[in-house]
Amino acid sequence: MNLPMFNQQIDIDKIKSLVGEDIKISLHLSETFDPFVLDSIMRKAHLETFKRALHIAEALDAFLINMHLSKGIHFTLPDKKLQLYNKYKDKYMIYVEDFCKLIEDISIPLCIENTGIHNIAYIQEASDRLLATPGVYLTYDIGHDITSDYKDKAYYDSREDKIRHYHIHDGTPEKNHLELFTGQLDIELFLNQASSKGATCVIEVKSSDQLIRSVKKLEDI
């Protein structure tokens, strides 16, 4: 939803006219979405955007809503970096709880994607509270994992039963979103993991040519 054509002004009827019976839609919330922001006016706006996004997802019959968590703002002090969400963690967790109440009857699965921050204690605590809410699961982005030096791996491995969705693309420690089988990831391993869980997958490459070649390689396996 960062893209103008898919944000709150999305043309739902146009999108629906392009979707056949064999095509399914997932809705990826804006990467700036943060329902735990400390400023009350900003937080209210984020919660309103979520309500509207949920309406859009329902209208499009989306099978999944995807979100990133934010580690928030930090201040660089003479002797350390101070994460505001950690400094004000009591308030932060109250806002996590408020969001959980908002989504407790959600009609579409909501998945939290790894972005290289699930080695942070307050992110883990927030994620665990979210995952305790019915309808909340994990998205495992395998390319994000390799470029972040596997900062999320321990958390996601220990909660493997909550992984509902995969973003599949190849990668190296320096770059991800590569065409399948052009990087260092064991693509077949992750596809087999997804299959064994009954999880869905999106091939998350960034050009039509990469997508066509990736699909052809999968068909040839």
C-alpha positions as a Markdown table, in Angstrom:
| # | Residue | x | y | z |
|---|---|---|---|---|
| 1 | Met | 0.0 | 0.0 | 0.0 |
| 2 | Asn | 3.0 | 2.3 | -0.3 |
| 3 | Leu | 2.3 | 2.5 | -4.0 |
| 4 | Pro | -0.2 | 5.2 | -5.0 |
| 5 | Met | -2.4 | 2.9 | -7.1 |
| 6 | Phe | -2.8 | 0.5 | -4.1 |
| 7 | Asn | -3.2 | 3.0 | -1.2 |
| 8 | Gln | -6.5 | 4.2 | 0.4 |
| 9 | Gln | -7.6 | 5.5 | -3.0 |
| 10 | Ile | -7.3 | 2.1 | -4.7 |
| 11 | Asp | -9.9 | 1.4 | -7.5 |
| 12 | Ile | -11.4 | -1.7 | -6.0 |
| 13 | Asp | -13.7 | -2.4 | -9.0 |
| 14 | Lys | -10.8 | -2.1 | -11.4 |
| 15 | Ile | -8.7 | -4.5 | -9.4 |
| 16 | Lys | -11.5 | -7.0 | -9.1 |
| 17 | Ser | -12.1 | -6.9 | -12.9 |
| 18 | Leu | -8.5 | -8.0 | -13.4 |
| 19 | Val | -8.7 | -10.9 | -11.0 |
| 20 | Gly | -9.7 | -14.3 | -12.3 |
| 21 | Glu | -10.8 | -17.3 | -10.3 |
| 22 | Asp | -7.3 | -18.7 | -10.2 |
| 23 | Ile | -5.7 | -15.5 | -8.8 |
| 24 | Lys | -5.6 | -14.6 | -5.1 |
| 25 | Ile | -4.8 | -11.3 | -3.6 |
| 26 | Ser | -2.7 | -10.5 | -0.5 |
| 27 | Leu | -2.7 | -6.9 | 0.9 |
| 28 | His | 0.7 | -5.6 | 2.1 |
| 29 | Leu | 0.2 | -2.7 | 4.5 |
| 30 | Ser | 2.4 | 0.4 | 4.1 |
| 31 | Glu | 5.9 | -0.1 | 5.5 |
| 32 | Thr | 5.3 | 3.2 | 7.4 |
| 33 | Phe | 2.3 | 1.6 | 9.2 |
| 34 | Asp | 3.0 | 1.7 | 12.9 |
| 35 | Pro | 0.0 | 1.4 | 15.3 |
| 36 | Phe | 2.3 | 1.6 | 18.4 |
| 37 | Val | 3.7 | 5.1 | 17.7 |
| 38 | Leu | 3.9 | 7.1 | 20.9 |
| 39 | Asp | 2.2 | 10.3 | 19.5 |
| 40 | Ser | -1.5 | 9.9 | 20.1 |
| 41 | Ile | -2.6 | 11.8 | 17.0 |
| 42 | Met | -0.3 | 9.9 | 14.7 |
| 43 | Arg | -1.4 | 6.6 | 16.4 |
| 44 | Lys | -5.1 | 7.4 | 15.8 |
| 45 | Ala | -4.3 | 8.0 | 12.1 |
| 46 | His | -2.4 | 4.7 | 11.8 |
| 47 | Leu | -5.3 | 2.8 | 13.4 |
| 48 | Glu | -7.8 | 4.5 | 11.0 |
| 49 | Thr | -5.6 | 3.5 | 8.0 |
| 50 | Phe | -5.7 | -0.1 | 9.2 |
| 51 | Lys | -9.5 | -0.1 | 9.5 |
| 52 | Arg | -9.7 | 1.2 | 5.9 |
| 53 | Ala | -7.1 | -1.3 | 4.7 |
| 54 | Leu | -9.2 | -4.1 | 6.3 |
| 55 | His | -12.2 | -2.8 | 4.4 |
| 56 | Ile | -10.2 | -2.9 | 1.1 |
| 57 | Ala | -8.9 | -6.4 | 1.8 |
| 58 | Glu | -12.4 | -7.6 | 2.5 |
| 59 | Ala | -13.8 | -6.0 | -0.7 |
| 60 | Leu | -11.0 | -7.7 | -2.7 |
| 61 | Asp | -11.5 | -11.0 | -0.9 |
| 62 | Ala | -7.9 | -11.0 | 0.0 |
| 63 | Phe | -6.6 | -14.2 | 1.6 |
| 64 | Leu | -4.0 | -12.4 | 3.8 |
| 65 | Ile | -2.9 | -9.0 | 5.2 |
| 66 | Asn | 0.8 | -8.5 | 5.6 |
| 67 | Met | 2.5 | -6.0 | 8.0 |
| 68 | His | 5.9 | -5.0 | 9.2 |
| 69 | Leu | 6.7 | -4.0 | 12.7 |
| 70 | Ser | 8.7 | -0.8 | 13.4 |
| 71 | Lys | 11.6 | -0.6 | 15.9 |
| 72 | Gly | 10.7 | 3.1 | 16.2 |
| 73 | Ile | 13.0 | 6.1 | 16.5 |
| 74 | His | 16.3 | 6.1 | 18.3 |
| 75 | Phe | 18.4 | 8.9 | 19.7 |
| 76 | Thr | 22.2 | 8.7 | 19.5 |
| 77 | Leu | 23.6 | 9.7 | 22.9 |
| 78 | Pro | 27.3 | 10.0 | 23.7 |
| 79 | Asp | 27.6 | 6.5 | 25.1 |
| 80 | Lys | 24.7 | 4.6 | 23.4 |
| 81 | Lys | 21.7 | 4.5 | 21.1 |
| 82 | Leu | 18.4 | 5.0 | 22.9 |
| 83 | Gln | 15.4 | 3.2 | 21.4 |
| 84 | Leu | 12.3 | 5.2 | 22.4 |
| 85 | Tyr | 10.1 | 2.1 | 22.3 |
| 86 | Asn | 12.4 | 0.4 | 24.8 |
| 87 | Lys | 12.6 | 3.5 | 27.0 |
| 88 | Tyr | 8.8 | 3.9 | 27.1 |
| 89 | Lys | 8.1 | 0.1 | 26.8 |
| 90 | Asp | 5.2 | 0.2 | 29.3 |
| 91 | Lys | 3.3 | 2.7 | 27.0 |
| 92 | Tyr | 4.4 | 0.8 | 23.9 |
| 93 | Met | 3.0 | -2.4 | 25.2 |
| 94 | Ile | -0.3 | -0.7 | 26.2 |
| 95 | Tyr | -0.6 | 0.4 | 22.5 |
| 96 | Val | 0.2 | -3.2 | 21.4 |
| 97 | Glu | -2.6 | -4.4 | 23.6 |
| 98 | Asp | -5.0 | -1.8 | 22.2 |
| 99 | Phe | -4.2 | -2.9 | 18.7 |
| 100 | Cys | -4.8 | -6.6 | 19.7 |
| 101 | Lys | -8.2 | -5.6 | 20.9 |
| 102 | Leu | -8.9 | -3.9 | 17.6 |
| 103 | Ile | -8.0 | -7.0 | 15.6 |
| 104 | Glu | -9.3 | -9.8 | 17.9 |
| 105 | Asp | -12.2 | -10.5 | 15.5 |
| 106 | Ile | -10.4 | -9.9 | 12.3 |
| 107 | Ser | -11.9 | -11.6 | 9.3 |
| 108 | Ile | -8.7 | -12.0 | 7.3 |
| 109 | Pro | -5.4 | -13.5 | 8.6 |
| 110 | Leu | -2.9 | -10.9 | 9.6 |
| 111 | Cys | 0.8 | -11.9 | 9.2 |
| 112 | Ile | 3.9 | -10.2 | 10.7 |
| 113 | Glu | 6.9 | -10.2 | 8.3 |
| 114 | Asn | 10.5 | -10.4 | 9.4 |
| 115 | Thr | 12.6 | -7.4 | 8.5 |
| 116 | Gly | 15.8 | -8.0 | 10.5 |
| 117 | Ile | 14.5 | -6.6 | 13.9 |
| 118 | His | 13.2 | -9.8 | 15.6 |
| 119 | Asn | 16.4 | -10.1 | 17.6 |
| 120 | Ile | 15.2 | -7.0 | 19.7 |
| 121 | Ala | 13.5 | -7.9 | 23.0 |
| 122 | Tyr | 10.6 | -5.4 | 22.8 |
| 123 | Ile | 9.9 | -6.5 | 19.2 |
| 124 | Gln | 9.8 | -10.1 | 20.3 |
| 125 | Glu | 7.5 | -9.2 | 23.2 |
| 126 | Ala | 5.1 | -7.3 | 21.0 |
| 127 | Ser | 5.1 | -10.1 | 18.4 |
| 128 | Asp | 4.3 | -12.7 | 21.0 |
| 129 | Arg | 1.3 | -10.6 | 22.2 |
| 130 | Leu | 0.1 | -10.2 | 18.7 |
| 131 | Leu | 0.5 | -13.9 | 18.0 |
| 132 | Ala | -1.6 | -14.7 | 21.0 |
| 133 | Thr | -4.5 | -13.0 | 19.2 |
| 134 | Pro | -6.7 | -15.2 | 17.0 |
| 135 | Gly | -6.0 | -14.7 | 13.3 |
| 136 | Val | -2.4 | -13.4 | 13.7 |
| 137 | Tyr | 0.5 | -15.3 | 12.2 |
| 138 | Leu | 3.9 | -14.9 | 10.7 |
| 139 | Thr | 5.2 | -14.2 | 7.2 |
| 140 | Tyr | 8.7 | -15.6 | 6.7 |
| 141 | Asp | 10.7 | -13.5 | 4.1 |
| 142 | Ile | 13.7 | -15.7 | 3.3 |
| 143 | Gly | 15.6 | -13.0 | 1.5 |
| 144 | His | 15.2 | -10.5 | 4.3 |
| 145 | Asp | 16.7 | -13.2 | 6.6 |
| 146 | Ile | 20.0 | -13.6 | 4.6 |
| 147 | Thr | 20.6 | -9.9 | 4.1 |
| 148 | Ser | 20.0 | -9.2 | 7.8 |
| 149 | Asp | 22.6 | -11.9 | 8.8 |
| 150 | Tyr | 19.7 | -14.0 | 10.0 |
| 151 | Lys | 18.8 | -11.7 | 12.9 |
| 152 | Asp | 15.2 | -13.1 | 12.8 |
| 153 | Lys | 16.0 | -16.8 | 12.4 |
| 154 | Ala | 16.0 | -17.8 | 16.1 |
| 155 | Tyr | 12.7 | -16.1 | 16.7 |
| 156 | Tyr | 11.0 | -17.5 | 13.6 |
| 157 | Asp | 12.5 | -21.0 | 14.2 |
| 158 | Ser | 11.1 | -21.1 | 17.7 |
| 159 | Arg | 7.6 | -20.1 | 16.5 |
| 160 | Glu | 7.6 | -22.2 | 13.3 |
| 161 | Asp | 4.1 | -23.4 | 13.8 |
| 162 | Lys | 2.9 | -19.8 | 13.4 |
| 163 | Ile | 4.4 | -19.3 | 9.9 |
| 164 | Arg | 1.4 | -19.0 | 7.6 |
| 165 | His | 3.0 | -17.3 | 4.5 |
| 166 | Tyr | 6.4 | -17.1 | 2.7 |
| 167 | His | 7.9 | -14.4 | 0.6 |
| 168 | Ile | 10.2 | -16.4 | -1.7 |
| 169 | His | 13.1 | -14.8 | -3.5 |
| 170 | Asp | 16.7 | -15.5 | -3.8 |
| 171 | Gly | 19.5 | -13.5 | -2.1 |
| 172 | Thr | 23.0 | -13.1 | -0.9 |
| 173 | Pro | 24.3 | -11.3 | 2.2 |
| 174 | Glu | 24.5 | -8.1 | 0.1 |
| 175 | Lys | 21.2 | -8.3 | -2.0 |
| 176 | Asn | 17.8 | -9.9 | -2.0 |
| 177 | His | 14.7 | -10.0 | -4.2 |
| 178 | Leu | 16.8 | -11.9 | -6.8 |
| 179 | Glu | 15.5 | -14.3 | -9.4 |
| 180 | Leu | 15.1 | -17.8 | -8.0 |
| 181 | Phe | 18.1 | -20.0 | -8.1 |
| 182 | Thr | 20.5 | -17.1 | -8.8 |
| 183 | Gly | 21.6 | -16.5 | -5.2 |
| 184 | Gln | 22.7 | -18.5 | -2.2 |
| 185 | Leu | 19.3 | -19.6 | -0.7 |
| 186 | Asp | 18.1 | -23.2 | -0.8 |
| 187 | Ile | 14.8 | -22.3 | -2.6 |
| 188 | Glu | 13.5 | -25.9 | -2.7 |
| 189 | Leu | 14.1 | -26.3 | 1.1 |
| 190 | Phe | 11.8 | -23.3 | 1.8 |
| 191 | Leu | 9.2 | -24.4 | -0.7 |
| 192 | Asn | 9.1 | -27.8 | 0.9 |
| 193 | Gln | 8.7 | -26.2 | 4.3 |
| 194 | Ala | 5.8 | -24.1 | 3.1 |
| 195 | Ser | 4.2 | -27.2 | 1.5 |
| 196 | Ser | 4.5 | -29.2 | 4.7 |
| 197 | Lys | 2.8 | -26.4 | 6.7 |
| 198 | Gly | 0.1 | -25.8 | 4.1 |
| 199 | Ala | 1.4 | -22.2 | 3.9 |
| 200 | Thr | 1.0 | -19.9 | 1.0 |
| 201 | Cys | 3.9 | -18.4 | -1.0 |
| 202 | Val | 4.5 | -15.3 | -3.0 |
| 203 | Ile | 7.4 | -15.1 | -5.5 |
| 204 | Glu | 8.6 | -11.6 | -4.5 |
| 205 | Val | 10.9 | -10.6 | -7.4 |
| 206 | Lys | 10.7 | -7.1 | -8.8 |
| 207 | Ser | 10.4 | -7.4 | -12.6 |
| 208 | Ser | 8.1 | -9.4 | -14.9 |
| 209 | Asp | 11.2 | -11.0 | -16.6 |
| 210 | Gln | 12.5 | -12.3 | -13.3 |
| 211 | Leu | 9.1 | -13.6 | -12.4 |
| 212 | Ile | 8.6 | -15.4 | -15.7 |
| 213 | Arg | 12.1 | -17.0 | -15.5 |
| 214 | Ser | 11.5 | -18.0 | -11.8 |
| 215 | Val | 8.2 | -19.7 | -12.6 |
| 216 | Lys | 9.7 | -21.5 | -15.5 |
| 217 | Lys | 12.5 | -22.9 | -13.2 |
| 218 | Leu | 9.9 | -24.0 | -10.7 |
| 219 | Glu | 8.0 | -25.8 | -13.4 |
| 220 | Asp | 11.1 | -27.6 | -14.5 |
| 221 | Ile | 11.9 | -29.0 | -11.0 |
